[in-house]
Amino acid sequence: MNSQRAKEIMEASHLIQVQYHGIPVYLQKIHPEQQTATIFPLDNMEHEQIVDLEGLSE
């Protein structure tokens, strides 16, 4: 996923499902300069992590 699409998803007025290598996640913040995002799995909100945007998909 590119950083522009990730930003669009975060700003959307409706929920858009996003996965990180098949795991449903919540996008918390996009870091376009590093091509990364801060996410957490929907089933474990305390497991915040920074991941490559390439691993994200709709």
Secondary structure as GFF3:
##gff-version 3
##sequence-region A 1 58
A	DSSP	alpha_helix	3	11	.	.	.	ID=ss1
A	DSSP	beta_strand	18	20	.	.	.	ID=ss2
A	DSSP	beta_strand	23	31	.	.	.	ID=ss3
A	DSSP	beta_strand	36	41	.	.	.	ID=ss4
A	DSSP	beta_strand	49	52	.	.	.	ID=ss5
A	DSSP	three_ten_helix	53	55	.	.	.	ID=ss6
A	DSSP	beta_strand	56	57	.	.	.	ID=ss7
###
